[in-house]
Amino acid sequence: MKAGAVPASFAQAMHGLRAQYPFSSLAIACSGGLDSMVLLRLAHAWAAEAGVTLSAFHVHHGLSPHADDWLAHCAASCAALGIAFDFRRITIPKDKSGTEATARRLRYGALGEMCRLHGAGVLLTAHHLDDQAETVLLQLLRGSGPAGLSGMDAANRAPGLLGSDELVMARPLLAQPRAALEACAAELGLAWVEDESNLDPRYARNALRHTVMPALSSAFPGFQQRLARGAAHVASAQRMLDELAAQDLGACLLGEAVDLQRLQALSGDRIHNLLRHLFSVRGLAMPSTAWLAEMVAQLFEAREDAQLKVTHPDCEIRRHRGKLHITPRLPELSGMRDRDDIGVLDREGQGFRWQGEAALAFPAYGGVLHIEPSERGFDPAWLRRQQLTIDFRTGGERLKPAPNRPTRSLKAHYQALGVPAWERERLPVVYREREVLFAAGIGMDCRHFGAEGGELVALRWEASPA
């Protein structure tokens, strides 16, 4: 492909992008390397012709001793073209996710922040055809499924990276081989910087780029286009899988829970497809195939009375009355006791007296106790005189919610109300000495109510947000 074809195809890609995602302001991610400098020049020319505001953003990660020089080069190049420029400095911690993954997450987070600050609705990146081929090969070597083998989209929303579902990330050079960009840069007389880390074979992408890709190119000339075409076919198949998963999920969903009987009627492949889709729409990290298989086995094979909990980094998978529930991972509350303590009534809890407040916060129990005027409830004068205690239930407590209803154990009330076991564990009880006055999730004990017609108050528990 001739260098002159790159600007023409770029303009065509940008007009298509604007038709799909109308915008009046855009930005480019400018690293200072060859690819981004070509993108900078092409975007500058197109934006001027289209009447679109253009900005350029740089992320200084500090990993290279030359990082200051790269920042200066980007700033000077933008100033020469009259392009608004901004940058952010980030620090890459040595955490378990690895330098590459951490740098990527922080870099895109900083780019998203600058987009929002400058009002840019679209962020352009300089990914090209060789990058697409590398991505597909890496995903294949990692054993990825269709979603990974689909490669990069020409444009998509990436809230997980950019921090907003309003921003669009676009790759208008994705159909161009790097050789065409090199020819374009030479024709335009561009200067760029070289990142020495791109030569480090310890990084998987570099190992592919400098060892595997040249061998493939020698044996299969033009393999990049064929890999990109294959990725497009896989992306089409993935879209059909997503449509099927959405239909299956709609048939199995009951409120926020999944009906396990309906789920089990599906084939194993459709069950896994549905659950991956469910994780995706809930914004949860995609589980591995082994983790998913183990979770499904536990859902269907654990005893009916088992308090099933499968832990995921972002959530917890629970089973209750034949339904699958995805619940947030909640921090342990300081007031909670081990379940072995149930049945022991000799406890302390947190003592308090009500002095007329509308609400009392109990952080150790994860929420706020509201005391509100009511037609039915406790005599406020009587309630002020009581030494009260808040605690989690310990077993054996009983409550009578209304004169025409029986006195039953809290466990029986929770079961009748369909409150899952994991929610019961976090619902506190208000006691007067050893008597239950109020149980969150159930209500007040009517045996201590004041006479109707007078001034009365009711208790209500509000859990703090997860």
Phi, psi and omega in degrees: 000133180286155181299325181294341179285339183294311178300322180295314180291328177295314179299319179297317179296321182290320178296321177294321178297317182291329177292324181280320181231085182305130181212156177240354180216134179220167181222159173238148173275113187247107179270338184101350178284174184305310185301313184288332178288325173296314179301317180302312183292317180293318180294323179298313181294316182293316182298321180296319181288325184272353181071036182251138177286132183239136173232160176230135184237141180233143176245120181265107185265348175072008181282335182253145175293347181262007186301323178295323179293321179295318178300314181297320180297316180296315181298317181292319180296319179291320179297321180295330180264355182074030180263132177299134186231142175214161180210164175224145173260133177234155177246127182266107177285153177273078181257183187290341183282352178089155184298314182300309183295319181293316180299319180297314181298314181290324180296311181291328175299318178293320178296318177297320178299316180291325176300314181294320181296321184262004176072026179272122182274344182228135175247121177267136173241159188265025178299138182234187187297320179295323176298320179297316179298317178299317181298314181296318179295317179299316180295323178296317180290338177274356181078028182290159176271194183304323181299318179286322182284353176288346180073200181270142174280153174295329177200142178195161172275139184225067182298330179294332179264311187272350176081013179203138177274004177270338184273144178247134173255126184234150183231078186290349179259011189296335181271359185261130174288155181300326180300323178293323178292323177297317179295322179295317179297320179294319181296323181274354180066039183279150172249146181212172179252157177247128177273114184295339179292342178292348179262356184280111184288355177291336177275132187303318182296322179292322178299319176296313187298320188259347182241304186283314185299316177299321179295318178295320181296324179290318183276329183227076181306136180076019183298334182300316179297321181291322176296319179296320179294318177298320178297323178296321177296318179295321179298322177296317178297321180295323178297322177292322176297321179295319178297317179296318180297319179296320178294315179296318180296319178299325180284335184259347187279132173235098187069238178261357184254163179252127179288117186288331179294317178291322180297318184292341179286346180277163175290162180302319180296319180288328176298311181295321179297317179297314184292322175298319178296319179299316177298322181294311183291337176273359178072031182258151178300138183289125181285159176288163179299319180295317180297317182296317180297319179294320179297315180297318179300316180293321180301320186265340188251342181293152180303151181301323183270005181286137176275078188290132173216118176249123186270132176240152180305330184255349188197186173229138179260123182237158174236131180211121177051048174076018180231148175266128178241135171256116184241152179293153173281114184260145177292148176294133178272142184294338180277353184282150177243160173298150182296341177295342182280348182297135183103349178263113184270350180276088186227173180252307184067199178240112181282149177198163173237139177272128182239030176098003180293148177284336181204147177230125180273136177231080183303325181295340180249005170079029178180197184231136175263118179264139175239112192232149175301142184205159176283336178230136180157207185267149172292120184300325179295318177296317183296325180296331184279349187273142169273113187256159178222137172248137182198165170280151183298147182241357177112137177091349181293146181229154184210142176245106187284337181203156181302328182266014179237149185285159172279124183223164177292154178301322180301317180294319177299313181298319179295318180295326180275355179073026179281119182299153184302321183291336175280324180301323184298339184250011179260113184280167180235140175256125183247152164243108191056241180258005183264139178280125172263326186205138175233119179302138182090346179240298180141200184264158176272118187290345183292348179248012182290149173278171181294135180292149182102339178265186177283122183227159177228152178239150177262142178216134182258134177236113180287144176290150178301146179295000000 
